[in-house]
Amino acid sequence: MRLLALILNLILTISAKTIKDYEENVTNKYFPETFKFGVATSAYQIEGGWDEDGKGESIWDRYLHENSSRSVNGDNGDVACDSYHKWREDVQIMAEMGVSVYRLSMAWPRILPDGTTNKINQPGVDYYLNIFKELKVHNIEPMVTLFHSDLPVHLDDLGGWLNPQIADYFAEYARVAYSLFGDYVKLWVTLNEPKSTCLIGYGDGNSPPALVLPGDGVYQCAKTQILAHAKAWRIYDEEFRAVQGGKVSLVLDSSWSEPASDFNLDESAAEKELDFELGWFASPIYLGEWPSIMIKEVGNRSQLEGLGFSRLPALTPAETLLINGSFDFFALNIYTAQVVGYTPDAPIGTPSYYNDKGNNVTIDPLWPKSSMGWLYYAPFGIRKMVNHINEKYNPGEIFITENGWPDNTGILEDKDRIRYYKNYLSNILDAILEDGVNVVGYTAWSFMDNLEWASGFSQKMGLIHVDFESPNKTRSWKESGRYYQKVVQTRCLVDLCVD
């Protein structure tokens, strides 16, 4: 065992040295003229105005109001960055930054207070229309996410994503949004990070609805969300695409999984980890079925647990037909990487997604660690991930919709964030120019400091600083914001680029 540990440590050390060498080799090539640079936010994290002008309550509103200990310092989204009132200033800053895309989400209960089409809230509609019109003035294209964690409480009371009917409610919401905003919005995202919604909210219980159902609830949540996305995509494809000419997809999140060694067992373990993390949702949509390893592992373990069926719900032929091909591009949130090694299957016991996938997941000890415990600096992973997506799922276009670095100080001289963006963007550009991967755009997370969910305002990820103690929620530029501004203007990561 001690020899194995020494060998693993040597492998990790070699890996870290390679990363350090690569980190210093930032490309001096230009990004293509067609590449889209942007910034990203989400409604609950920045808007505030949680109950203003007819907005309904979301599950995050209820979750943090019920128990202030659920977030750092009892922070919540009641006011957040107050972008509900300061949206015009925010768009002006984006215009000064020079970005061409703004990825934002619409709060479902701001448009449909109880989540259903029984009532459309006109002040909420007007709020988003005003933003879209202002973006158009500045030639900034909106990329709009329909669902970014803020499920209306009425739908949660009906069972949330464990209730298959929520997929139909979501599809009707999508139809309303396409009808109301389709003249301005040509890039749509149906769902943000369904894996995180299911694992954290229905598996670990660390976000609303705070259910601990890691062996079965997570899989039912996943199926309902995939059907919700597919139904919304089909509605656009059949009813709106010909006139509006837009594109629709969903955002998937995953870390890159680096094999602990080049031994076959470790390489297979890393591939399995990617199938459970990314392929869980990507495979049905881009290839037409759950990943085969998930069908096998969950099915086998379900049988050994004494069940006469798999905890991973099957996709019927009709559902497969609905889901397969429901994409116009691949949208990816990626921040970090992990090291994956083989371990024997866990003993049969309490059913769990984590036991289903197994694997020994660790972190290279020499990767720089952020103030968020799960996020490490490993820029090589983004290049490997887009290559993996391109080869396995062949989506045509890949759009990086979230990527960024946190700190817990809010310091304006944020050198670490600049290094992060510079090296991650360098790896993206290498993937484009050297590997031939069609990465078409990038929206940095986040445009400004915001409410980082249960971490509250303790974690800062913005290019723009927000003073949450000030009544005006004053915005200030960070050095990273100015660096990104220069990258957008020059399409170059260093002081001098060559063709």
C-alpha positions in Angstrom: 0.0 0.0 0.0 2.9 2.4 0.9 4.5 1.7 -2.5 1.3 2.4 -4.3 1.0 5.7 -2.5 4.5 6.6 -3.4 3.9 5.8 -7.0 0.7 7.8 -7.0 2.4 10.8 -5.4 5.1 10.6 -8.1 2.5 10.6 -10.9 0.8 13.6 -9.3 4.0 15.5 -9.0 4.9 14.9 -12.6 1.5 16.0 -13.6 1.8 19.2 -11.6 5.2 20.0 -13.1 3.7 19.6 -16.6 0.9 21.9 -15.7 3.3 24.5 -14.4 5.4 24.4 -17.6 2.3 24.7 -19.7 0.9 27.5 -17.6 3.8 29.7 -18.6 3.3 29.2 -22.3 0.4 31.5 -23.0 -0.3 31.6 -26.7 0.4 34.8 -28.7 -2.0 34.1 -31.4 -5.2 36.0 -32.1 -8.7 34.7 -31.4 -10.8 34.4 -34.6 -12.8 37.4 -35.6 -16.0 35.4 -35.3 -15.2 34.3 -31.7 -17.7 35.8 -29.2 -16.5 37.2 -25.9 -19.1 37.8 -23.2 -20.0 37.8 -19.5 -22.5 35.8 -17.5 -24.9 36.2 -14.5 -28.1 34.6 -13.2 -31.3 36.2 -12.0 -31.4 35.1 -8.4 -27.8 36.0 -7.9 -27.9 39.6 -9.1 -31.5 40.9 -9.5 -32.9 41.4 -6.0 -36.4 42.8 -6.1 -37.4 39.4 -4.9 -41.1 40.2 -4.4 -41.5 43.4 -6.3 -44.0 44.2 -9.1 -45.9 40.9 -8.9 -42.9 38.5 -8.9 -43.7 35.1 -7.3 -41.6 33.3 -4.8 -38.9 30.9 -5.9 -37.5 27.9 -4.0 -34.3 29.9 -3.2 -36.4 32.7 -1.7 -38.2 30.2 0.5 -35.1 28.2 1.3 -33.1 31.1 2.6 -36.0 32.9 4.3 -36.9 29.8 6.3 -33.5 29.3 7.8 -30.8 32.0 7.6 -28.2 29.4 8.7 -28.4 27.9 5.3 -26.1 30.5 3.8 -22.9 32.2 5.0 -23.8 35.2 7.2 -27.5 34.6 6.5 -27.1 36.2 3.1 -29.9 35.9 0.6 -31.1 37.3 -2.8 -33.7 39.8 -1.6 -31.5 42.7 -2.8 -28.3 41.0 -4.1 -26.7 43.4 -6.6 -29.9 45.2 -7.0 -29.7 44.7 -10.7 -33.5 44.9 -10.8 -33.1 48.6 -10.4 -29.5 49.1 -11.7 -29.8 47.1 -15.0 -29.1 50.1 -17.2 -25.9 50.9 -15.4 -24.9 47.2 -15.7 -25.4 47.2 -19.4 -23.4 50.4 -19.7 -20.5 48.7 -18.0 -20.7 45.8 -20.4 -20.7 48.2 -23.3 -17.6 49.8 -21.9 -16.0 46.3 -21.5 -16.8 45.7 -25.2 -18.4 42.3 -24.9 -20.6 41.0 -27.6 -22.7 38.5 -25.6 -24.4 38.8 -22.2 -25.6 35.5 -20.8 -28.4 36.1 -18.3 -31.2 34.1 -16.9 -34.8 35.1 -16.5 -36.5 34.5 -13.2 -39.3 32.0 -14.0 -41.5 33.4 -11.1 -40.9 37.0 -12.3 -42.7 36.2 -15.5 -45.1 33.4 -14.3 -45.6 34.0 -10.6 -46.7 30.5 -9.8 -44.8 28.9 -12.6 -47.9 28.2 -14.7 -49.4 30.2 -17.6 -52.5 31.1 -15.6 -51.0 34.5 -15.1 -48.3 36.4 -17.0 -46.8 39.2 -14.9 -46.5 42.2 -17.2 -44.0 44.2 -15.1 -41.7 41.2 -15.2 -42.0 40.9 -18.9 -41.3 44.6 -19.3 -38.2 44.4 -17.1 -36.6 41.8 -19.4 -37.8 43.6 -22.6 -36.1 46.8 -21.3 -32.9 44.9 -20.8 -33.0 43.3 -24.3 -33.7 46.7 -25.9 -30.8 48.3 -24.1 -28.5 45.5 -25.0 -29.5 45.9 -28.7 -28.6 49.6 -28.5 -25.0 48.5 -27.6 -24.8 45.6 -30.0 -24.7 43.1 -27.2 -26.4 39.8 -27.9 -28.5 38.3 -25.1 -28.0 34.6 -24.4 -31.0 33.8 -22.2 -31.3 30.9 -19.7 -34.9 30.0 -18.9 -34.2 28.1 -15.7 -31.2 28.8 -13.5 -32.2 27.1 -10.2 -35.1 29.4 -9.2 -38.1 27.0 -9.5 -41.4 28.7 -8.5 -42.5 27.4 -5.1 -45.9 26.3 -6.5 -44.2 23.8 -8.8 -42.0 22.7 -6.0 -45.1 22.0 -3.9 -46.3 19.8 -6.7 -43.1 17.7 -6.3 -40.6 19.7 -8.2 -38.3 17.9 -10.6 -39.4 14.5 -9.2 -42.8 15.1 -10.8 -42.7 14.4 -14.6 -45.5 16.9 -15.1 -43.0 19.7 -14.3 -41.5 19.0 -17.7 -44.8 20.1 -19.3 -45.1 23.2 -17.1 -41.5 24.1 -18.2 -42.4 23.6 -21.9 -45.3 26.0 -21.6 -43.1 28.6 -19.9 -40.6 28.2 -22.7 -43.4 28.8 -25.3 -44.4 32.0 -23.5 -40.8 33.2 -23.4 -40.2 32.5 -27.1 -43.4 34.4 -27.9 -42.6 37.4 -25.8 -38.9 37.8 -26.3 -38.0 35.9 -29.5 -37.6 39.1 -31.6 -34.7 40.1 -29.4 -33.3 36.7 -28.2 -31.6 34.4 -30.7 -29.6 32.3 -28.3 -31.6 30.3 -25.8 -30.5 28.0 -22.9 -33.3 25.9 -21.5 -31.7 24.6 -18.3 -28.5 25.5 -16.4 -26.5 22.7 -14.9 -29.2 20.0 -14.4 -26.7 17.7 -12.9 -26.0 20.2 -10.1 -29.7 20.8 -9.6 -30.3 17.1 -9.1 -27.2 16.1 -7.1 -27.1 19.1 -4.7 -30.9 19.6 -4.4 -32.2 16.1 -4.6 -29.2 14.0 -3.6 -27.0 15.8 -1.1 -29.7 18.1 0.3 -27.5 21.2 0.3 -29.7 23.4 -1.8 -33.5 23.6 -2.3 -35.6 21.5 -2.1 -33.0 20.0 0.3 -34.0 16.4 -0.3 -31.5 13.5 0.4 -32.4 10.9 -2.3 -29.0 10.0 -3.7 -30.0 6.6 -4.9 -33.2 7.3 -6.8 -34.4 10.9 -6.6 -31.3 12.2 -8.5 -32.1 9.9 -11.4 -35.8 10.8 -11.6 -34.8 14.5 -11.4 -32.5 14.0 -14.3 -35.1 12.3 -16.5 -37.7 15.0 -15.8 -35.2 17.8 -16.6 -34.0 16.1 -19.8 -37.6 15.8 -20.9 -38.3 19.4 -20.0 -35.4 20.5 -22.1 -36.4 18.3 -25.1 -40.0 19.5 -25.0 -38.9 23.1 -24.9 -36.4 22.5 -27.8 -39.1 20.8 -29.9 -41.5 23.7 -29.4 -38.9 26.2 -30.6 -37.9 24.0 -33.5 -41.5 23.4 -34.7 -43.2 26.7 -33.9 -40.6 29.5 -33.8 -37.4 28.6 -35.6 -38.5 29.4 -39.1 -39.6 32.9 -38.1 -37.1 33.8 -35.3 -34.0 32.0 -36.6 -32.5 31.4 -33.2 -30.7 28.5 -31.5 -31.5 26.5 -28.4 -29.5 24.2 -26.2 -28.9 23.5 -22.5 -25.9 24.1 -20.3 -24.1 21.1 -18.8 -21.4 21.3 -16.2 -18.5 19.1 -15.5 -14.9 19.0 -14.2 -12.3 17.4 -16.5 -11.3 14.0 -15.2 -7.6 13.3 -15.6 -6.5 9.6 -15.2 -4.2 9.0 -12.2 -1.9 7.1 -14.5 -1.7 5.7 -18.0 -2.7 2.3 -16.8 -5.8 1.0 -18.5 -7.8 0.7 -15.2 -7.2 4.4 -14.4 -7.9 5.5 -17.9 -11.2 3.6 -17.9 -12.1 5.0 -14.5 -11.6 8.6 -15.8 -13.8 7.8 -18.8 -16.4 6.4 -16.5 -16.3 9.5 -14.3 -16.9 11.7 -17.4 -19.8 9.5 -18.4 -21.4 9.8 -15.0 -20.7 13.6 -14.7 -21.1 14.9 -18.3 -22.5 12.0 -20.2 -25.4 11.5 -17.8 -27.1 14.4 -19.6 -25.1 14.8 -22.8 -25.4 11.2 -24.0 -29.3 11.1 -24.2 -29.4 14.4 -26.0 -26.4 14.1 -28.4 -26.3 10.3 -28.8 -29.8 9.1 -27.9 -29.5 7.0 -24.7 -28.1 7.1 -21.2 -24.4 6.2 -21.1 -24.0 2.5 -21.4 -21.8 2.3 -18.3 -24.6 4.0 -16.3 -27.2 1.6 -17.6 -24.9 -1.3 -16.7 -23.7 -0.1 -13.2 -27.0 1.2 -11.9 -28.9 -1.8 -13.3 -26.5 -4.3 -11.8 -26.4 -2.6 -8.4 -30.1 -2.2 -8.3 -30.5 -6.0 -8.9 -28.0 -6.8 -6.2 -29.9 -4.5 -3.8 -33.0 -6.6 -4.3 -34.9 -4.5 -6.8 -36.7 -5.9 -9.8 -36.0 -2.7 -11.8 -33.2 -0.2 -12.3 -33.0 2.9 -10.2 -32.0 4.7 -13.5 -35.4 5.1 -15.2 -35.5 3.8 -18.7 -36.1 6.1 -21.7 -39.1 4.8 -23.8 -38.7 4.8 -27.6 -41.0 7.8 -27.7 -38.9 9.7 -25.1 -35.7 8.8 -26.9 -37.2 10.1 -30.2 -38.1 13.4 -28.4 -34.8 13.8 -26.7 -32.2 12.6 -29.3 -30.9 15.5 -31.3 -32.5 18.3 -29.2 -29.6 20.7 -29.5 -28.2 23.4 -31.7 -24.8 23.7 -29.9 -23.0 22.4 -26.8 -22.9 24.8 -23.9 -20.4 24.0 -21.1 -19.7 25.3 -17.6 -16.2 24.2 -16.6 -14.0 25.6 -13.8 -11.6 22.9 -12.7 -10.2 19.4 -13.0 -9.8 16.3 -10.9 -7.6 13.2 -10.8 -9.5 9.9 -11.1 -8.1 6.4 -10.3 -9.6 3.0 -10.3 -11.1 1.5 -7.2 -13.1 -1.8 -6.8 -16.9 -1.5 -6.7 -18.3 -0.3 -3.4 -20.1 -2.9 -1.3 -23.8 -3.2 -1.8 -25.6 -1.2 0.8 -27.5 2.1 0.8 -28.2 3.0 -2.9 -26.3 6.0 -4.0 -25.2 7.7 -7.2 -21.8 8.0 -5.7 -21.5 4.3 -5.1 -22.9 3.6 -8.6 -20.0 5.5 -10.2 -17.4 4.5 -7.7 -13.8 5.7 -8.6 -11.2 7.3 -6.5 -11.5 11.1 -7.1 -8.6 13.2 -5.8 -6.9 16.5 -6.6 -3.3 17.0 -7.6 -1.7 18.4 -4.4 0.3 20.9 -6.4 -2.6 22.5 -8.2 -3.3 26.0 -6.7 -6.5 25.9 -4.6 -9.1 28.7 -4.7 -11.1 30.0 -1.7 -13.9 27.6 -2.8 -12.8 24.1 -1.7 -13.8 22.4 -4.9 -12.2 24.7 -7.4 -8.5 24.2 -8.3 -6.4 25.9 -11.0 -5.9 23.4 -13.7 -6.1 25.2 -17.1 -5.1 22.2 -19.2 -8.5 20.6 -18.4 -10.6 22.9 -20.5 -8.6 22.1 -23.6 -9.0 18.4 -23.0 -12.7 18.7 -22.2 -13.6 20.5 -25.4 -11.6 17.9 -27.4 -13.5 15.2 -25.5 -16.9 16.8 -26.3 -16.0 17.3 -29.9 -14.8 13.7 -30.5 -17.6 12.0 -28.5 -20.7 14.1 -29.1 -19.9 15.9 -32.4 -22.1 18.9 -31.5 -20.9 21.2 -34.3 -20.4 24.2 -32.0 -19.2 24.5 -28.4 -19.8 27.6 -26.3 -18.1 28.0 -22.9 -20.9 29.5 -20.8 -19.2 29.7 -17.4 -15.6 29.8 -16.3 -14.0 31.9 -13.6 -12.0 32.1 -10.3 -13.2 33.0 -6.8 -11.6 34.8 -3.9 -12.9 35.8 -0.5 -11.5 39.3 -0.4 -13.0 41.2 -3.3 -9.6 42.8 -3.9 -9.4 45.0 -7.0 -5.9 44.0 -7.7 -6.9 40.4 -8.5 -3.8 39.0 -10.1 -4.9 35.4 -9.6 -8.1 35.9 -11.5 -6.1 37.4 -14.4 -3.8 34.4 -14.4 -6.7 32.1 -14.4 -8.5 33.8 -17.3 -5.3 34.2 -19.3 -4.3 30.5 -19.1 -7.8 29.0 -19.5 -8.4 31.2 -22.5 -5.0 30.2 -23.9 -6.0 26.6 -23.7 -9.3 27.3 -25.5 -7.4 29.1 -28.2 -5.0 26.3 -28.6 -8.0 23.9 -28.9 -9.4 26.1 -31.7 -6.2 26.7 -33.7 -4.2 23.6 -33.1 -6.8 20.9 -32.5 -9.5 22.2 -34.8 -12.3 22.3 -32.2 -15.1 24.7 -33.1 -15.3 26.7 -29.8 -17.4 29.7 -30.9 -17.7 31.8 -27.7 -17.0 32.3 -24.1 -18.9 34.1 -21.3 -16.9 34.7 -18.1 -18.3 34.0 -14.7 -19.1 36.3 -13.4 -19.7 39.8 -14.8 -19.8 41.1 -11.2 -19.6 39.9 -7.7 -22.9 38.4 -6.7 -24.7 36.0 -4.3 -22.8 32.7 -4.7 -25.8 30.6 -3.5 -25.2 29.2 0.0 -21.7 30.8 0.1 -23.6 34.2 0.1 -21.5 37.2 -0.6 -18.4 35.6 1.0 -17.1 34.4 -2.4 -16.3 37.0 -5.1 -16.1 35.9 -8.7 -16.8 39.1 -10.5 -14.8 41.1 -13.1 -16.6 44.0 -11.5 -16.5 44.6 -7.7 -19.8 45.2 -5.9 -19.9 46.9 -2.5 -22.7 45.0 -0.9 -22.4 47.2 2.2 -23.3 50.4 0.3 -26.9 51.4 -0.2 -26.2 51.9 -3.9 -24.4 48.5 -4.3 -21.6 50.5 -5.9 -19.8 48.9 -8.9 -16.0 49.2 -9.3 -13.7 47.8 -12.0 -11.2 45.2 -10.9 -7.9 44.7 -12.7 -9.3 41.5 -14.2 -12.1 43.5 -15.7 -9.7 45.8 -17.4 -7.6 42.8 -18.5 -10.7 41.1 -20.0 -11.7 44.4 -21.7 -8.3 44.5 -23.4 -8.6 40.9 -24.5 -12.0 41.6 -26.0 -10.7 44.7 -27.8 -7.4 43.2 -29.1 -8.5 39.5 -29.3 -5.1 38.8 -27.8 -4.1 37.4 -24.4 -0.6 39.0 -24.2 0.9 42.4 -25.0 1.7 41.5 -28.6 0.1 38.9 -30.8 1.0 37.6 -34.2 -1.1 36.2 -37.0 
